[in-house]
Amino acid sequence: MDSTVANAAYNANTFLWFCIFAFGLILSILWILVPFAVFGIKGLLRRIARSLEAIEKQNVDLLAAWREYPRDPRDYGWPAESVVYRDVRADGTVVREERIVPPAS
């Protein structure tokens, strides 16, 4: 009976050390691979940044086209208001335009 308990304790201790060793081995392999993953993501981040720039340009174009058509708020039942537009041009200058919509009569 005594040897069975000692044998079980020895097997549990061996299993615990094996788990610690396996965890350490996996962790060390991942630690070695992390720099390659970081450098691999750089291209993806550049591609995402270019996509965002294209989307921003499309948004600016859509906003400019939307502003070309004056709208009367009375057609929609909206109250009169002062509207401030802020836009960034391609050369980097910031354009601020304030339009006061006449009150509905």
N, C-alpha and C positions, 0 to 999 in steps of 0.2 A: 504494500500500500504506500509506503514511504517513497519507494522508487518511482511509483506512478506519478505522484505529485511533483517530484523533482524533475521527472521527464517532461511533464506538462509545462512546468515553469521554464525549463530550458527551451522547449519548442516555442513557447510564447515569446520569450526573450529573443530567440533567433528570428522569429517572424517580425517582431518590432524593429530590430536592427536592419532586416532586409527591406522593410518598408521605408525606413529613414534613408537607407542607401539609394533605393530606387527614386525616391523623391528628390534627393540631392543630385542624382545623375540627370534626371529630367530637368531640374532647375538649372543646372550648369549648361546643358545643351541649349536651353532657351536663352540663357544669358549670352551665350556666344552668338546666337542667331538674331538677337535684337538689333544690332547695328545694321544688318543687312535689310531688315524690315523697314527701319527708319529711312535708309537711303532709297529703298524701293518705293516708298510712299511719296517722295518728292515730286516725281513725274506726275502722279495722279493729282496732287495738290495744284500743280501748275495748270493741268488740264481743266480742273474745276474752276480755277481763277479765270482762265480764258473764257470759259462758258458763262461765268457770272458777268464778265465784262460785256459779252455779246448780249446777254439778257438785259443788262442795264441800258445799253444803247437802244435796244428795241423798246424798252419802256420810255426812254426819253423821246423817241420818235413817235410813239403812240400818244404820249402826253402832248407833244407839240401839235399833232394832227387833231387831237381833241380840243385843244385851245383855239384852233382856227375858226371853229364854228361857234358864234355867240349864241348863247341860250338865254331865253327869258325865263326866269324862275316862276313867273306867273303861269306859264304853260303847264308846269308840274305841280303847282300849288305850294311851292316852297316860299318861305319868308325871305325878304330882302336881307342881304348880308354883305360884309366886306370880306373879300377873298384875297389871300396872299399866296402867290406862287413863288416857289424857290426852285431854281433849276441850275444845273451845272453844265456848261457848254463843253464841247470837245477840247477846247484850248485850256480848260480849267477854271475859267472865270465863272463866278456865281451870279446868276441873274435873279433879281427879286422884283416882282411886279405885283402891284396891288390893284385890284379891280373892285370897284364898288358897284354892286348890283343895285339898280334903282328900286325904291320901295314899290311894292305892288299897290296899284291905285284902283 
